[in-house]
Amino acid sequence: MRLPLASIPLILGLFFPAAPAAAQEGGTLSPRVVDEAAVPGVMAQAVDGFIIPGYRDLAEATNTLSEASTTLCTSPSEATLKAARSAFSDVVDKWSAIEIIRLGPALEQNRFERFLFYPDRKSTGLKQVQAILARKDESATKAENLKGKSVAVQGLGALEFVLYGTGAEALSGDDGGFRCRYGLAVSENLRSIAGEFLAQWEKPDGIQAAWKEPGPGNPLFRDNKEAATELLGVLVHGAEMIKDQRLRPFYAGMVDGKPDKGRPKLAIYWRSFNTMPAISANFSALQKLFNTAGMERLLPADSRSIAGSINFLFKALIAAADRLEGPVDAALADERQRARLDFIALNAADLLDRLNREFGGSIGLGAGFSFADGD
């Protein structure tokens, strides 16, 4: 029997109640504390199994993008433009699989914003990119010069407009010379930033050492609880980012009791049709980090079912996102697709709550703890 999509959120809640039901002998739950002995191993697995491999994948994808952009500029054609666009989408995918690590090297030298400037409120960044193209500012055709310009003109958003925005068809012929050179500079800039991410995390005595060895002399984590809090905070912030910065800008479900018509041009990567693939990759990244790090081991034995409910939600959200294909405006105009967006929005909020309140509470952070508020 096939169930209506709208009924699935209720079913998820029935299968996985909000509070851990298991109890030890005597009818009491075990103490709500993190398993500190497990923390160093979990942190090490997060670094070695998720973070560093993720940045390696990103570095490889940006190398391919730079090569494809070079080929496009030297041999413009429909085929080389298609290849460059494909390489761009692959970078979006690889970035979406690691952008949840918004700390350490990502916060230094504005690397995160230089790689992805979003949201672009009031289209300020778009106007700057359009101005470069209109003026044919040759200083923007060298990657080393882009570092000194606005973060909005040197990352994925700028390159998406170059490859897909108004006038992009010129890239397949001889009239797109300047546009292509600017796009190539952006590609090379992305490759440089991706290389910096990887180099910083690969340093044996750098941030990876701080993650793997919590303790009194550690500059980041004085004890295991601080380290576990940081790792869980990555998941909480990631879930919150998807809900509030990826979905809500273009679709809010109901507004003042009426269905939201949606704002497709506020969706991330709407020009390249990468909106939902990127969101799916975000959810997949959260699940991969959760499982690769072995975060279930941080839970008391009688609360391990929380990990199962979180994984079930991850699978449902990824499957729903994968079923949304094509342009955002078409999805918003289709009742079935909108139902899937409603499903994702509702269960993304549920995921956030389970990570924040249930998982966090079960490892000693206390119900109501908010990573977002920095409490």
LOSENU-223160 format. One record per residue (C-alpha): residue number from 0; residue in one letter; x, y, z. Coordinates in pm, whole numbers, plus 50000, padded with zeros to 5 digits. Layout:
% residues N
i NUM, aa a, u X, v Y, w Z
...
***
This chain:
% residues 375
i 0, aa m, u 50000, v 50000, w 50000
i 1, aa r, u 50137, v 50342, w 49906
i 2, aa l, u 50090, v 50613, w 50165
i 3, aa p, u 50033, v 50982, w 50087
i 4, aa l, u 50353, v 51181, w 50115
i 5, aa a, u 50190, v 51423, w 50358
i 6, aa s, u 50133, v 51139, w 50606
i 7, aa i, u 50500, v 51040, w 50625
i 8, aa p, u 50607, v 51305, w 50883
i 9, aa l, u 50341, v 51174, w 51122
i 10, aa i, u 50457, v 50818, w 51062
i 11, aa l, u 50818, v 50913, w 51137
i 12, aa g, u 50707, v 51058, w 51467
i 13, aa l, u 50512, v 50744, w 51555
i 14, aa f, u 50808, v 50517, w 51485
i 15, aa f, u 51056, v 50736, w 51666
i 16, aa p, u 50912, v 50913, w 51973
i 17, aa a, u 51079, v 51225, w 52101
i 18, aa a, u 51226, v 51079, w 52419
i 19, aa p, u 51439, v 50767, w 52473
i 20, aa a, u 51215, v 50494, w 52609
i 21, aa a, u 51478, v 50245, w 52721
i 22, aa a, u 51561, v 50231, w 53091
i 23, aa q, u 51808, v 50043, w 53299
i 24, aa e, u 51716, v 49806, w 53582
i 25, aa g, u 51527, v 49996, w 53847
i 26, aa g, u 51335, v 50209, w 53597
i 27, aa t, u 51584, v 50495, w 53569
i 28, aa l, u 51785, v 50614, w 53271
i 29, aa s, u 52160, v 50609, w 53288
i 30, aa p, u 52329, v 50944, w 53361
i 31, aa r, u 52305, v 51196, w 53080
i 32, aa v, u 52678, v 51230, w 53018
i 33, aa v, u 52901, v 51189, w 52717
i 34, aa d, u 53109, v 50871, w 52699
i 35, aa e, u 53437, v 51056, w 52734
i 36, aa a, u 53649, v 50751, w 52659
i 37, aa a, u 53494, v 50736, w 52312
i 38, aa v, u 53544, v 51103, w 52223
i 39, aa p, u 53908, v 51102, w 52094
i 40, aa g, u 53831, v 50810, w 51861
i 41, aa v, u 53515, v 50973, w 51735
i 42, aa m, u 53694, v 51301, w 51668
i 43, aa a, u 53978, v 51120, w 51489
i 44, aa q, u 53733, v 50933, w 51269
i 45, aa a, u 53555, v 51258, w 51186
i 46, aa v, u 53885, v 51408, w 51068
i 47, aa d, u 54035, v 51106, w 50891
i 48, aa g, u 53715, v 50956, w 50753
i 49, aa f, u 53511, v 51265, w 50663
i 50, aa i, u 53682, v 51604, w 50677
i 51, aa i, u 54014, v 51536, w 50504
i 52, aa p, u 53864, v 51305, w 50237
i 53, aa g, u 53594, v 51565, w 50175
i 54, aa y, u 53847, v 51839, w 50114
i 55, aa r, u 54053, v 51607, w 49894
i 56, aa d, u 53747, v 51544, w 49679
i 57, aa l, u 53685, v 51918, w 49659
i 58, aa a, u 54046, v 51986, w 49559
i 59, aa e, u 54027, v 51725, w 49282
i 60, aa a, u 53696, v 51865, w 49154
i 61, aa t, u 53833, v 52222, w 49142
i 62, aa n, u 54139, v 52099, w 48952
i 63, aa t, u 53909, v 51943, w 48692
i 64, aa l, u 53703, v 52261, w 48677
i 65, aa s, u 54011, v 52474, w 48618
i 66, aa e, u 54123, v 52242, w 48338
i 67, aa a, u 53777, v 52243, w 48179
i 68, aa s, u 53766, v 52623, w 48200
i 69, aa t, u 54104, v 52649, w 48031
i 70, aa t, u 53987, v 52423, w 47750
i 71, aa l, u 53669, v 52627, w 47710
i 72, aa c, u 53867, v 52948, w 47671
i 73, aa t, u 54119, v 52804, w 47426
i 74, aa s, u 53867, v 52600, w 47223
i 75, aa p, u 53520, v 52750, w 47268
i 76, aa s, u 53236, v 52528, w 47150
i 77, aa e, u 52909, v 52379, w 47267
i 78, aa a, u 53097, v 52067, w 47377
i 79, aa t, u 53359, v 52249, w 47584
i 80, aa l, u 53092, v 52470, w 47741
i 81, aa k, u 52895, v 52159, w 47837
i 82, aa a, u 53210, v 52008, w 47990
i 83, aa a, u 53280, v 52323, w 48190
i 84, aa r, u 52923, v 52329, w 48318
i 85, aa s, u 52947, v 51964, w 48416
i 86, aa a, u 53270, v 52032, w 48604
i 87, aa f, u 53102, v 52325, w 48779
i 88, aa s, u 52814, v 52103, w 48895
i 89, aa d, u 53065, v 51851, w 49028
i 90, aa v, u 53235, v 52121, w 49233
i 91, aa v, u 52895, v 52226, w 49370
i 92, aa d, u 52834, v 51864, w 49468
i 93, aa k, u 53172, v 51823, w 49636
i 94, aa w, u 53144, v 52158, w 49812
i 95, aa s, u 52794, v 52075, w 49935
i 96, aa a, u 52940, v 51756, w 50084
i 97, aa i, u 53193, v 51946, w 50299
i 98, aa e, u 53058, v 52299, w 50349
i 99, aa i, u 52905, v 52192, w 50684
i 100, aa i, u 53260, v 52219, w 50824
i 101, aa r, u 53229, v 52592, w 50874
i 102, aa l, u 53505, v 52637, w 51129
i 103, aa g, u 53882, v 52661, w 51159
i 104, aa p, u 54041, v 52718, w 50815
i 105, aa a, u 53699, v 52797, w 50664
i 106, aa l, u 53669, v 53104, w 50885
i 107, aa e, u 54021, v 53227, w 50822
i 108, aa q, u 54092, v 53476, w 50541
i 109, aa n, u 53722, v 53477, w 50449
i 110, aa r, u 53774, v 53142, w 50274
i 111, aa f, u 53417, v 53027, w 50317
i 112, aa e, u 53260, v 53346, w 50180
i 113, aa r, u 53517, v 53364, w 49900
i 114, aa f, u 53423, v 53013, w 49794
i 115, aa l, u 53048, v 53067, w 49831
i 116, aa f, u 52886, v 53405, w 49884
i 117, aa y, u 52526, v 53327, w 49979
i 118, aa p, u 52266, v 53452, w 50043
i 119, aa d, u 52311, v 53750, w 49813
i 120, aa r, u 52071, v 53991, w 49979
i 121, aa k, u 51944, v 54266, w 49748
i 122, aa s, u 52150, v 54107, w 49464
i 123, aa t, u 52452, v 54312, w 49565
i 124, aa g, u 52695, v 54043, w 49456
i 125, aa l, u 52513, v 53979, w 49129
i 126, aa k, u 52537, v 54347, w 49039
i 127, aa q, u 52912, v 54341, w 49106
i 128, aa v, u 52959, v 54040, w 48878
i 129, aa q, u 52747, v 54202, w 48607
i 130, aa a, u 52951, v 54521, w 48638
i 131, aa i, u 53277, v 54329, w 48582
i 132, aa l, u 53131, v 54170, w 48270
i 133, aa a, u 52984, v 54497, w 48140
i 134, aa r, u 53306, v 54694, w 48191
i 135, aa k, u 53529, v 54405, w 48085
i 136, aa d, u 53748, v 54470, w 48386
i 137, aa e, u 54070, v 54294, w 48288
i 138, aa s, u 54196, v 54302, w 48648
i 139, aa a, u 53930, v 54038, w 48723
i 140, aa t, u 54082, v 53793, w 48476
i 141, aa k, u 54373, v 53706, w 48706
i 142, aa a, u 54308, v 53483, w 49006
i 143, aa e, u 54561, v 53664, w 49224
i 144, aa n, u 54371, v 53990, w 49173
i 145, aa l, u 54037, v 53840, w 49272
i 146, aa k, u 54156, v 53792, w 49631
i 147, aa g, u 54154, v 54167, w 49680
i 148, aa k, u 53806, v 54215, w 49534
i 149, aa s, u 53464, v 54159, w 49688
i 150, aa v, u 53402, v 53802, w 49808
i 151, aa a, u 53089, v 53806, w 49588
i 152, aa v, u 53284, v 53811, w 49262
i 153, aa q, u 53531, v 53529, w 49324
i 154, aa g, u 53334, v 53214, w 49410
i 155, aa l, u 53065, v 52969, w 49301
i 156, aa g, u 52791, v 53229, w 49269
i 157, aa a, u 52997, v 53441, w 49033
i 158, aa l, u 53101, v 53142, w 48824
i 159, aa e, u 52744, v 53016, w 48800
i 160, aa f, u 52640, v 53348, w 48647
i 161, aa v, u 52934, v 53337, w 48407
i 162, aa l, u 52837, v 52987, w 48290
i 163, aa y, u 52458, v 53013, w 48303
i 164, aa g, u 52354, v 53377, w 48336
i 165, aa t, u 52245, v 53629, w 48076
i 166, aa g, u 52490, v 53625, w 47784
i 167, aa a, u 52647, v 53288, w 47876
i 168, aa e, u 52574, v 53149, w 47529
i 169, aa a, u 52866, v 53362, w 47402
i 170, aa l, u 53105, v 53123, w 47577
i 171, aa s, u 53058, v 52866, w 47301
i 172, aa g, u 53193, v 53104, w 47038
i 173, aa d, u 53453, v 53370, w 46976
i 174, aa d, u 53251, v 53650, w 47138
i 175, aa g, u 53291, v 53516, w 47491
i 176, aa g, u 53661, v 53581, w 47534
i 177, aa f, u 53652, v 53820, w 47828
i 178, aa r, u 53368, v 53636, w 48001
i 179, aa c, u 53562, v 53312, w 47971
i 180, aa r, u 53884, v 53462, w 48105
i 181, aa y, u 53698, v 53595, w 48406
i 182, aa g, u 53536, v 53255, w 48462
i 183, aa l, u 53876, v 53089, w 48435
i 184, aa a, u 54016, v 53325, w 48700
i 185, aa v, u 53727, v 53235, w 48931
i 186, aa s, u 53792, v 52864, w 48867
i 187, aa e, u 54159, v 52905, w 48951
i 188, aa n, u 54066, v 53098, w 49264
i 189, aa l, u 53836, v 52817, w 49375
i 190, aa r, u 54116, v 52567, w 49315
i 191, aa s, u 54351, v 52777, w 49526
i 192, aa i, u 54106, v 52805, w 49816
i 193, aa a, u 54026, v 52432, w 49805
i 194, aa g, u 54399, v 52362, w 49821
i 195, aa e, u 54429, v 52586, w 50127
i 196, aa f, u 54144, v 52404, w 50302
i 197, aa l, u 54313, v 52070, w 50243
i 198, aa a, u 54661, v 52186, w 50338
i 199, aa q, u 54541, v 52331, w 50668
i 200, aa w, u 54360, v 52011, w 50768
i 201, aa e, u 54642, v 51783, w 50655
i 202, aa k, u 54903, v 51950, w 50879
i 203, aa p, u 54983, v 51689, w 51145
i 204, aa d, u 55038, v 51956, w 51411
i 205, aa g, u 54751, v 52180, w 51300
i 206, aa i, u 54377, v 52170, w 51353
i 207, aa q, u 54355, v 51795, w 51307
i 208, aa a, u 54580, v 51745, w 51610
i 209, aa a, u 54356, v 51974, w 51815
i 210, aa w, u 54052, v 51770, w 51714
i 211, aa k, u 54214, v 51435, w 51788
i 212, aa e, u 54368, v 51517, w 52127
i 213, aa p, u 54133, v 51715, w 52355
i 214, aa g, u 54294, v 51815, w 52683
i 215, aa p, u 54413, v 52096, w 52910
i 216, aa g, u 54688, v 52209, w 52671
i 217, aa n, u 54465, v 52199, w 52364
i 218, aa p, u 54399, v 52547, w 52216
i 219, aa l, u 54049, v 52444, w 52099
i 220, aa f, u 53914, v 52179, w 52337
i 221, aa r, u 54011, v 52174, w 52704
i 222, aa d, u 53831, v 51845, w 52757
i 223, aa n, u 53638, v 51572, w 52578
i 224, aa k, u 53301, v 51732, w 52642
i 225, aa e, u 53405, v 52050, w 52460
i 226, aa a, u 53525, v 51843, w 52166
i 227, aa a, u 53202, v 51642, w 52149
i 228, aa t, u 53001, v 51964, w 52170
i 229, aa e, u 53190, v 52110, w 51874
i 230, aa l, u 53130, v 51800, w 51663
i 231, aa l, u 52762, v 51785, w 51744
i 232, aa g, u 52746, v 52159, w 51679
i 233, aa v, u 52862, v 52094, w 51321
i 234, aa l, u 52559, v 51870, w 51271
i 235, aa v, u 52316, v 52107, w 51440
i 236, aa h, u 52440, v 52410, w 51249
i 237, aa g, u 52435, v 52208, w 50927
i 238, aa a, u 52073, v 52104, w 50974
i 239, aa e, u 51980, v 52459, w 51067
i 240, aa m, u 52161, v 52593, w 50759
i 241, aa i, u 51961, v 52368, w 50527
i 242, aa k, u 51632, v 52462, w 50690
i 243, aa d, u 51687, v 52836, w 50719
i 244, aa q, u 51937, v 52926, w 50443
i 245, aa r, u 51870, v 52671, w 50170
i 246, aa l, u 51494, v 52604, w 50187
i 247, aa r, u 51329, v 52901, w 50352
i 248, aa p, u 51459, v 53172, w 50116
i 249, aa f, u 51267, v 53029, w 49821
i 250, aa y, u 50984, v 52836, w 49987
i 251, aa a, u 50820, v 52877, w 50328
i 252, aa g, u 50524, v 52640, w 50287
i 253, aa m, u 50242, v 52839, w 50444
i 254, aa v, u 50248, v 53216, w 50491
i 255, aa d, u 49969, v 53377, w 50693
i 256, aa g, u 49760, v 53066, w 50645
i 257, aa k, u 49802, v 53065, w 50268
i 258, aa p, u 50029, v 52849, w 50048
i 259, aa d, u 50357, v 53022, w 49970
i 260, aa k, u 50392, v 53084, w 49597
i 261, aa g, u 50767, v 53063, w 49635
i 262, aa r, u 51058, v 53274, w 49516
i 263, aa p, u 51257, v 53051, w 49279
i 264, aa k, u 51522, v 53311, w 49200
i 265, aa l, u 51623, v 53324, w 49567
i 266, aa a, u 51713, v 52955, w 49561
i 267, aa i, u 52082, v 52873, w 49569
i 268, aa y, u 52220, v 52754, w 49231
i 269, aa w, u 51882, v 52806, w 49059
i 270, aa r, u 52041, v 52895, w 48725
i 271, aa s, u 52230, v 52566, w 48699
i 272, aa f, u 51946, v 52347, w 48837
i 273, aa n, u 52171, v 52244, w 49125
i 274, aa t, u 51940, v 52359, w 49408
i 275, aa m, u 51802, v 52024, w 49516
i 276, aa p, u 52113, v 51818, w 49430
i 277, aa a, u 52309, v 52051, w 49660
i 278, aa i, u 52052, v 52016, w 49940
i 279, aa s, u 52057, v 51639, w 49899
i 280, aa a, u 52438, v 51647, w 49921
i 281, aa n, u 52412, v 51858, w 50238
i 282, aa f, u 52186, v 51601, w 50405
i 283, aa s, u 52409, v 51317, w 50283
i 284, aa a, u 52712, v 51494, w 50430
i 285, aa l, u 52547, v 51526, w 50770
i 286, aa q, u 52458, v 51157, w 50770
i 287, aa k, u 52804, v 51056, w 50654
i 288, aa l, u 52972, v 51261, w 50927
i 289, aa f, u 52733, v 51122, w 51190
i 290, aa n, u 52804, v 50761, w 51093
i 291, aa t, u 53168, v 50784, w 50985
i 292, aa a, u 53264, v 50945, w 51313
i 293, aa g, u 53065, v 50679, w 51501
i 294, aa m, u 52873, v 50938, w 51702
i 295, aa e, u 52637, v 50671, w 51829
i 296, aa r, u 52921, v 50568, w 52060
i 297, aa l, u 52889, v 50897, w 52248
i 298, aa l, u 52540, v 50801, w 52366
i 299, aa p, u 52462, v 50611, w 52685
i 300, aa a, u 52373, v 50249, w 52606
i 301, aa d, u 52004, v 50302, w 52681
i 302, aa s, u 51979, v 50594, w 52439
i 303, aa r, u 52131, v 50436, w 52131
i 304, aa s, u 51788, v 50425, w 51964
i 305, aa i, u 51823, v 50801, w 51911
i 306, aa a, u 52091, v 50730, w 51650
i 307, aa g, u 51852, v 50499, w 51466
i 308, aa s, u 51578, v 50761, w 51452
i 309, aa i, u 51824, v 51022, w 51324
i 310, aa n, u 51947, v 50790, w 51050
i 311, aa f, u 51591, v 50711, w 50948
i 312, aa l, u 51521, v 51082, w 50910
i 313, aa f, u 51838, v 51132, w 50709
i 314, aa k, u 51737, v 50858, w 50464
i 315, aa a, u 51387, v 50997, w 50423
i 316, aa l, u 51513, v 51352, w 50364
i 317, aa i, u 51778, v 51247, w 50112
i 318, aa a, u 51526, v 51036, w 49921
i 319, aa a, u 51278, v 51324, w 49907
i 320, aa a, u 51541, v 51572, w 49790
i 321, aa d, u 51660, v 51330, w 49521
i 322, aa r, u 51306, v 51307, w 49381
i 323, aa l, u 51297, v 51682, w 49316
i 324, aa e, u 51459, v 51740, w 48979
i 325, aa g, u 51484, v 52021, w 48730
i 326, aa p, u 51436, v 52394, w 48778
i 327, aa v, u 51301, v 52529, w 49106
i 328, aa d, u 51026, v 52731, w 48940
i 329, aa a, u 50886, v 52414, w 48782
i 330, aa a, u 50890, v 52238, w 49119
i 331, aa l, u 50704, v 52525, w 49282
i 332, aa a, u 50438, v 52510, w 49012
i 333, aa d, u 50375, v 52137, w 49064
i 334, aa e, u 50155, v 52024, w 49353
i 335, aa r, u 50336, v 51692, w 49402
i 336, aa q, u 50676, v 51862, w 49405
i 337, aa r, u 50555, v 52123, w 49655
i 338, aa a, u 50436, v 51840, w 49880
i 339, aa r, u 50789, v 51703, w 49874
i 340, aa l, u 50926, v 52044, w 49966
i 341, aa d, u 50678, v 52059, w 50255
i 342, aa f, u 50795, v 51715, w 50365
i 343, aa i, u 51160, v 51822, w 50356
i 344, aa a, u 51095, v 52145, w 50545
i 345, aa l, u 50893, v 51974, w 50819
i 346, aa n, u 51135, v 51689, w 50871
i 347, aa a, u 51443, v 51911, w 50850
i 348, aa a, u 51300, v 52088, w 51154
i 349, aa d, u 51245, v 51750, w 51321
i 350, aa l, u 51603, v 51648, w 51242
i 351, aa l, u 51734, v 51968, w 51396
i 352, aa d, u 51533, v 51906, w 51712
i 353, aa r, u 51651, v 51546, w 51745
i 354, aa l, u 52014, v 51644, w 51704
i 355, aa n, u 51993, v 51946, w 51930
i 356, aa r, u 51761, v 51836, w 52210
i 357, aa e, u 51766, v 51456, w 52208
i 358, aa f, u 52123, v 51376, w 52111
i 359, aa g, u 52264, v 51680, w 52290
i 360, aa g, u 52058, v 51613, w 52600
i 361, aa s, u 52159, v 51248, w 52606
i 362, aa i, u 52530, v 51330, w 52614
i 363, aa g, u 52490, v 51578, w 52896
i 364, aa l, u 52418, v 51910, w 52728
i 365, aa g, u 52066, v 51929, w 52866
i 366, aa a, u 51730, v 51971, w 52694
i 367, aa g, u 51694, v 52309, w 52528
i 368, aa f, u 52066, v 52353, w 52471
i 369, aa s, u 52107, v 52567, w 52162
i 370, aa f, u 52426, v 52550, w 51957
i 371, aa a, u 52288, v 52825, w 51737
i 372, aa d, u 52272, v 53063, w 52032
i 373, aa g, u 52620, v 52966, w 52145
i 374, aa d, u 52495, v 52875, w 52494
***
